[in-house]
Amino acid sequence: MRLRNIPGAKDAIASSKYVVQEPEKQRGVWSRIFKNNNPIHIEVGMGKGRFIMDLAEKNPSVNYIGIEMYDSVLLRALQKMEEREQAGTLPENLVFLRMDARELPLVFQEG
């Protein structure tokens, strides 16, 4: 997939209700985001998000976090979430992080 610089992508990500800003502040307390204590599954390098969105829709008792480091790719996932919201099929158990996976220990505790 060719990555393109999309004007406005950073601003759209920063203002999206689907993206957790400053995820390191949620370390150990992700239940505050999801408002439940369901298990959390993550997908590193989620791309445009179709796979994780389908998983979240099929498994409402599991919380999902999609991780993507490229703004242009994450923006496409956000657009898909908006489409699902308009269609009434938005998974409530899914959020996104814009980060490098090498920083996972700063955001998640072991276990």
CNS distance restraints for C-alpha pairs under 8 A (distance, minus, plus):
assign (resid   3 and name CA) (resid  72 and name CA) 6.62 0.50 0.50
assign (resid   3 and name CA) (resid  73 and name CA) 7.40 0.50 0.50
assign (resid   4 and name CA) (resid  72 and name CA) 6.33 0.50 0.50
assign (resid   5 and name CA) (resid  72 and name CA) 6.33 0.50 0.50
assign (resid   6 and name CA) (resid  72 and name CA) 5.94 0.50 0.50
assign (resid   8 and name CA) (resid  12 and name CA) 6.16 0.50 0.50
assign (resid   9 and name CA) (resid  13 and name CA) 6.15 0.50 0.50
assign (resid   9 and name CA) (resid  71 and name CA) 6.08 0.50 0.50
assign (resid   9 and name CA) (resid  72 and name CA) 6.37 0.50 0.50
assign (resid   9 and name CA) (resid  75 and name CA) 6.16 0.50 0.50
assign (resid  10 and name CA) (resid  14 and name CA) 6.08 0.50 0.50
assign (resid  10 and name CA) (resid  71 and name CA) 6.42 0.50 0.50
assign (resid  11 and name CA) (resid  15 and name CA) 6.21 0.50 0.50
assign (resid  12 and name CA) (resid  16 and name CA) 5.96 0.50 0.50
assign (resid  12 and name CA) (resid  75 and name CA) 7.36 0.50 0.50
assign (resid  13 and name CA) (resid  19 and name CA) 6.67 0.50 0.50
assign (resid  13 and name CA) (resid  71 and name CA) 7.50 0.50 0.50
assign (resid  13 and name CA) (resid  74 and name CA) 7.72 0.50 0.50
assign (resid  13 and name CA) (resid  75 and name CA) 6.70 0.50 0.50
assign (resid  13 and name CA) (resid  78 and name CA) 7.89 0.50 0.50
assign (resid  14 and name CA) (resid  19 and name CA) 7.45 0.50 0.50
assign (resid  14 and name CA) (resid  21 and name CA) 7.07 0.50 0.50
assign (resid  15 and name CA) (resid  19 and name CA) 7.99 0.50 0.50
assign (resid  16 and name CA) (resid  78 and name CA) 7.71 0.50 0.50
assign (resid  18 and name CA) (resid  78 and name CA) 7.10 0.50 0.50
assign (resid  18 and name CA) (resid  81 and name CA) 7.90 0.50 0.50
assign (resid  18 and name CA) (resid  94 and name CA) 7.78 0.50 0.50
assign (resid  18 and name CA) (resid  95 and name CA) 5.28 0.50 0.50
assign (resid  18 and name CA) (resid  96 and name CA) 6.04 0.50 0.50
assign (resid  19 and name CA) (resid  95 and name CA) 5.85 0.50 0.50
assign (resid  19 and name CA) (resid  96 and name CA) 4.66 0.50 0.50
assign (resid  19 and name CA) (resid  97 and name CA) 5.62 0.50 0.50
assign (resid  19 and name CA) (resid  98 and name CA) 7.34 0.50 0.50
assign (resid  20 and name CA) (resid  95 and name CA) 6.79 0.50 0.50
assign (resid  20 and name CA) (resid  96 and name CA) 6.25 0.50 0.50
assign (resid  20 and name CA) (resid  97 and name CA) 5.73 0.50 0.50
assign (resid  21 and name CA) (resid  97 and name CA) 7.43 0.50 0.50
assign (resid  22 and name CA) (resid  26 and name CA) 7.86 0.50 0.50
assign (resid  23 and name CA) (resid  27 and name CA) 7.11 0.50 0.50
assign (resid  23 and name CA) (resid  97 and name CA) 7.18 0.50 0.50
assign (resid  23 and name CA) (resid 107 and name CA) 5.93 0.50 0.50
assign (resid  24 and name CA) (resid 106 and name CA) 5.72 0.50 0.50
assign (resid  24 and name CA) (resid 107 and name CA) 4.35 0.50 0.50
assign (resid  24 and name CA) (resid 108 and name CA) 7.72 0.50 0.50
assign (resid  25 and name CA) (resid 107 and name CA) 7.44 0.50 0.50
assign (resid  26 and name CA) (resid  30 and name CA) 5.44 0.50 0.50
assign (resid  26 and name CA) (resid  32 and name CA) 7.77 0.50 0.50
assign (resid  26 and name CA) (resid  33 and name CA) 7.87 0.50 0.50
assign (resid  26 and name CA) (resid 107 and name CA) 6.82 0.50 0.50
assign (resid  27 and name CA) (resid 106 and name CA) 7.21 0.50 0.50
assign (resid  27 and name CA) (resid 107 and name CA) 4.90 0.50 0.50
assign (resid  27 and name CA) (resid 108 and name CA) 5.16 0.50 0.50
assign (resid  27 and name CA) (resid 109 and name CA) 6.42 0.50 0.50
assign (resid  28 and name CA) (resid 108 and name CA) 6.46 0.50 0.50
assign (resid  28 and name CA) (resid 109 and name CA) 5.91 0.50 0.50
assign (resid  29 and name CA) (resid  33 and name CA) 7.91 0.50 0.50
assign (resid  30 and name CA) (resid  34 and name CA) 6.55 0.50 0.50
assign (resid  31 and name CA) (resid  35 and name CA) 5.12 0.50 0.50
assign (resid  31 and name CA) (resid  36 and name CA) 5.16 0.50 0.50
assign (resid  31 and name CA) (resid  37 and name CA) 5.41 0.50 0.50
assign (resid  31 and name CA) (resid  38 and name CA) 7.89 0.50 0.50
assign (resid  32 and name CA) (resid  36 and name CA) 7.41 0.50 0.50
assign (resid  34 and name CA) (resid  63 and name CA) 7.19 0.50 0.50
assign (resid  34 and name CA) (resid  93 and name CA) 6.64 0.50 0.50
assign (resid  38 and name CA) (resid  61 and name CA) 6.20 0.50 0.50
assign (resid  38 and name CA) (resid  62 and name CA) 5.55 0.50 0.50
assign (resid  38 and name CA) (resid  63 and name CA) 6.16 0.50 0.50
assign (resid  39 and name CA) (resid  61 and name CA) 7.78 0.50 0.50
assign (resid  39 and name CA) (resid  62 and name CA) 5.38 0.50 0.50
assign (resid  39 and name CA) (resid  63 and name CA) 5.99 0.50 0.50
assign (resid  40 and name CA) (resid  62 and name CA) 6.03 0.50 0.50
assign (resid  40 and name CA) (resid  63 and name CA) 4.64 0.50 0.50
assign (resid  40 and name CA) (resid  64 and name CA) 5.60 0.50 0.50
assign (resid  40 and name CA) (resid  65 and name CA) 7.25 0.50 0.50
assign (resid  41 and name CA) (resid  62 and name CA) 7.12 0.50 0.50
assign (resid  41 and name CA) (resid  63 and name CA) 6.24 0.50 0.50
assign (resid  41 and name CA) (resid  64 and name CA) 4.95 0.50 0.50
assign (resid  41 and name CA) (resid  65 and name CA) 6.38 0.50 0.50
assign (resid  42 and name CA) (resid  64 and name CA) 5.64 0.50 0.50
assign (resid  42 and name CA) (resid  65 and name CA) 4.69 0.50 0.50
assign (resid  42 and name CA) (resid  66 and name CA) 5.76 0.50 0.50
assign (resid  42 and name CA) (resid  67 and name CA) 7.24 0.50 0.50
assign (resid  43 and name CA) (resid  52 and name CA) 7.12 0.50 0.50
assign (resid  43 and name CA) (resid  64 and name CA) 7.77 0.50 0.50
assign (resid  43 and name CA) (resid  65 and name CA) 6.46 0.50 0.50
assign (resid  43 and name CA) (resid  66 and name CA) 4.99 0.50 0.50
assign (resid  43 and name CA) (resid  67 and name CA) 6.00 0.50 0.50
assign (resid  44 and name CA) (resid  66 and name CA) 6.42 0.50 0.50
assign (resid  44 and name CA) (resid  67 and name CA) 4.88 0.50 0.50
assign (resid  44 and name CA) (resid  68 and name CA) 6.58 0.50 0.50
assign (resid  44 and name CA) (resid 101 and name CA) 6.64 0.50 0.50
assign (resid  45 and name CA) (resid  66 and name CA) 7.49 0.50 0.50
assign (resid  45 and name CA) (resid  67 and name CA) 5.64 0.50 0.50
assign (resid  45 and name CA) (resid  68 and name CA) 4.91 0.50 0.50
assign (resid  45 and name CA) (resid  69 and name CA) 7.30 0.50 0.50
assign (resid  46 and name CA) (resid  51 and name CA) 7.69 0.50 0.50
assign (resid  46 and name CA) (resid  52 and name CA) 7.12 0.50 0.50
assign (resid  46 and name CA) (resid  66 and name CA) 5.71 0.50 0.50
assign (resid  46 and name CA) (resid  67 and name CA) 5.88 0.50 0.50
assign (resid  46 and name CA) (resid  68 and name CA) 5.79 0.50 0.50
assign (resid  47 and name CA) (resid  68 and name CA) 6.56 0.50 0.50
assign (resid  47 and name CA) (resid  73 and name CA) 5.86 0.50 0.50
assign (resid  47 and name CA) (resid  74 and name CA) 6.88 0.50 0.50
assign (resid  47 and name CA) (resid  77 and name CA) 7.48 0.50 0.50
assign (resid  48 and name CA) (resid  73 and name CA) 5.65 0.50 0.50
assign (resid  48 and name CA) (resid  74 and name CA) 6.27 0.50 0.50
assign (resid  48 and name CA) (resid  75 and name CA) 7.94 0.50 0.50
assign (resid  48 and name CA) (resid  76 and name CA) 5.51 0.50 0.50
assign (resid  48 and name CA) (resid  77 and name CA) 4.55 0.50 0.50
assign (resid  49 and name CA) (resid  53 and name CA) 5.99 0.50 0.50
assign (resid  49 and name CA) (resid  66 and name CA) 7.36 0.50 0.50
assign (resid  49 and name CA) (resid  74 and name CA) 7.87 0.50 0.50
assign (resid  49 and name CA) (resid  76 and name CA) 7.97 0.50 0.50
assign (resid  49 and name CA) (resid  77 and name CA) 5.07 0.50 0.50
assign (resid  49 and name CA) (resid  80 and name CA) 7.86 0.50 0.50
assign (resid  50 and name CA) (resid  54 and name CA) 6.14 0.50 0.50
assign (resid  50 and name CA) (resid  77 and name CA) 7.53 0.50 0.50
assign (resid  51 and name CA) (resid  55 and name CA) 6.26 0.50 0.50
assign (resid  52 and name CA) (resid  56 and name CA) 6.06 0.50 0.50
assign (resid  52 and name CA) (resid  64 and name CA) 7.32 0.50 0.50
assign (resid  52 and name CA) (resid  66 and name CA) 6.86 0.50 0.50
assign (resid  53 and name CA) (resid  57 and name CA) 6.19 0.50 0.50
assign (resid  53 and name CA) (resid  91 and name CA) 6.92 0.50 0.50
assign (resid  53 and name CA) (resid  94 and name CA) 7.34 0.50 0.50
assign (resid  54 and name CA) (resid  58 and name CA) 6.22 0.50 0.50
assign (resid  55 and name CA) (resid  59 and name CA) 5.97 0.50 0.50
assign (resid  56 and name CA) (resid  60 and name CA) 6.00 0.50 0.50
assign (resid  56 and name CA) (resid  62 and name CA) 7.14 0.50 0.50
assign (resid  56 and name CA) (resid  63 and name CA) 7.15 0.50 0.50
assign (resid  56 and name CA) (resid  64 and name CA) 6.34 0.50 0.50
assign (resid  56 and name CA) (resid  91 and name CA) 5.89 0.50 0.50
assign (resid  56 and name CA) (resid  93 and name CA) 6.19 0.50 0.50
assign (resid  56 and name CA) (resid  94 and name CA) 6.31 0.50 0.50
assign (resid  57 and name CA) (resid  89 and name CA) 7.77 0.50 0.50
assign (resid  57 and name CA) (resid  90 and name CA) 7.69 0.50 0.50
assign (resid  57 and name CA) (resid  91 and name CA) 5.28 0.50 0.50
assign (resid  60 and name CA) (resid  91 and name CA) 7.66 0.50 0.50
assign (resid  60 and name CA) (resid  92 and name CA) 7.90 0.50 0.50
assign (resid  60 and name CA) (resid  93 and name CA) 6.41 0.50 0.50
assign (resid  61 and name CA) (resid  93 and name CA) 7.94 0.50 0.50
assign (resid  62 and name CA) (resid  93 and name CA) 6.92 0.50 0.50
assign (resid  63 and name CA) (resid  93 and name CA) 4.77 0.50 0.50
assign (resid  63 and name CA) (resid  94 and name CA) 6.04 0.50 0.50
assign (resid  64 and name CA) (resid  93 and name CA) 6.00 0.50 0.50
assign (resid  64 and name CA) (resid  94 and name CA) 4.69 0.50 0.50
assign (resid  64 and name CA) (resid  95 and name CA) 6.54 0.50 0.50
assign (resid  65 and name CA) (resid  94 and name CA) 5.74 0.50 0.50
assign (resid  65 and name CA) (resid  95 and name CA) 5.09 0.50 0.50
assign (resid  65 and name CA) (resid  96 and name CA) 5.45 0.50 0.50
assign (resid  65 and name CA) (resid  97 and name CA) 7.07 0.50 0.50
assign (resid  66 and name CA) (resid  94 and name CA) 7.47 0.50 0.50
assign (resid  66 and name CA) (resid  95 and name CA) 6.37 0.50 0.50
assign (resid  66 and name CA) (resid  96 and name CA) 4.65 0.50 0.50
assign (resid  66 and name CA) (resid  97 and name CA) 6.19 0.50 0.50
assign (resid  67 and name CA) (resid  96 and name CA) 5.82 0.50 0.50
assign (resid  67 and name CA) (resid  97 and name CA) 4.85 0.50 0.50
assign (resid  67 and name CA) (resid  98 and name CA) 6.05 0.50 0.50
assign (resid  67 and name CA) (resid  99 and name CA) 6.55 0.50 0.50
assign (resid  67 and name CA) (resid 100 and name CA) 7.91 0.50 0.50
assign (resid  67 and name CA) (resid 101 and name CA) 7.37 0.50 0.50
assign (resid  68 and name CA) (resid  73 and name CA) 7.43 0.50 0.50
assign (resid  68 and name CA) (resid  74 and name CA) 6.10 0.50 0.50
assign (resid  68 and name CA) (resid  96 and name CA) 7.65 0.50 0.50
assign (resid  68 and name CA) (resid  97 and name CA) 6.43 0.50 0.50
assign (resid  68 and name CA) (resid  98 and name CA) 5.24 0.50 0.50
assign (resid  68 and name CA) (resid  99 and name CA) 6.07 0.50 0.50
assign (resid  68 and name CA) (resid 100 and name CA) 7.15 0.50 0.50
assign (resid  69 and name CA) (resid  74 and name CA) 7.56 0.50 0.50
assign (resid  69 and name CA) (resid  98 and name CA) 5.16 0.50 0.50
assign (resid  69 and name CA) (resid  99 and name CA) 4.73 0.50 0.50
assign (resid  69 and name CA) (resid 100 and name CA) 5.23 0.50 0.50
assign (resid  69 and name CA) (resid 101 and name CA) 7.76 0.50 0.50
assign (resid  70 and name CA) (resid  74 and name CA) 6.20 0.50 0.50
assign (resid  70 and name CA) (resid  98 and name CA) 7.34 0.50 0.50
assign (resid  71 and name CA) (resid  75 and name CA) 5.95 0.50 0.50
assign (resid  71 and name CA) (resid  98 and name CA) 7.40 0.50 0.50
assign (resid  72 and name CA) (resid  76 and name CA) 6.71 0.50 0.50
assign (resid  73 and name CA) (resid  77 and name CA) 6.74 0.50 0.50
assign (resid  74 and name CA) (resid  78 and name CA) 6.30 0.50 0.50
assign (resid  74 and name CA) (resid  98 and name CA) 7.34 0.50 0.50
assign (resid  75 and name CA) (resid  79 and name CA) 6.28 0.50 0.50
assign (resid  76 and name CA) (resid  80 and name CA) 6.36 0.50 0.50
assign (resid  77 and name CA) (resid  81 and name CA) 6.30 0.50 0.50
assign (resid  78 and name CA) (resid  82 and name CA) 6.29 0.50 0.50
assign (resid  79 and name CA) (resid  83 and name CA) 6.30 0.50 0.50
assign (resid  80 and name CA) (resid  84 and name CA) 6.20 0.50 0.50
assign (resid  81 and name CA) (resid  85 and name CA) 6.10 0.50 0.50
assign (resid  81 and name CA) (resid  90 and name CA) 6.54 0.50 0.50
assign (resid  82 and name CA) (resid  86 and name CA) 6.28 0.50 0.50
assign (resid  82 and name CA) (resid  90 and name CA) 7.96 0.50 0.50
assign (resid  83 and name CA) (resid  87 and name CA) 6.23 0.50 0.50
assign (resid  84 and name CA) (resid  88 and name CA) 6.02 0.50 0.50
assign (resid  84 and name CA) (resid  89 and name CA) 4.94 0.50 0.50
assign (resid  84 and name CA) (resid  90 and name CA) 4.84 0.50 0.50
assign (resid  85 and name CA) (resid  89 and name CA) 5.86 0.50 0.50
assign (resid  85 and name CA) (resid  90 and name CA) 4.63 0.50 0.50
assign (resid  99 and name CA) (resid 103 and name CA) 7.30 0.50 0.50
assign (resid 100 and name CA) (resid 104 and name CA) 7.67 0.50 0.50
assign (resid 103 and name CA) (resid 107 and name CA) 7.00 0.50 0.50
assign (resid 104 and name CA) (resid 108 and name CA) 5.94 0.50 0.50
assign (resid 105 and name CA) (resid 109 and name CA) 6.54 0.50 0.50
assign (resid 105 and name CA) (resid 110 and name CA) 7.97 0.50 0.50
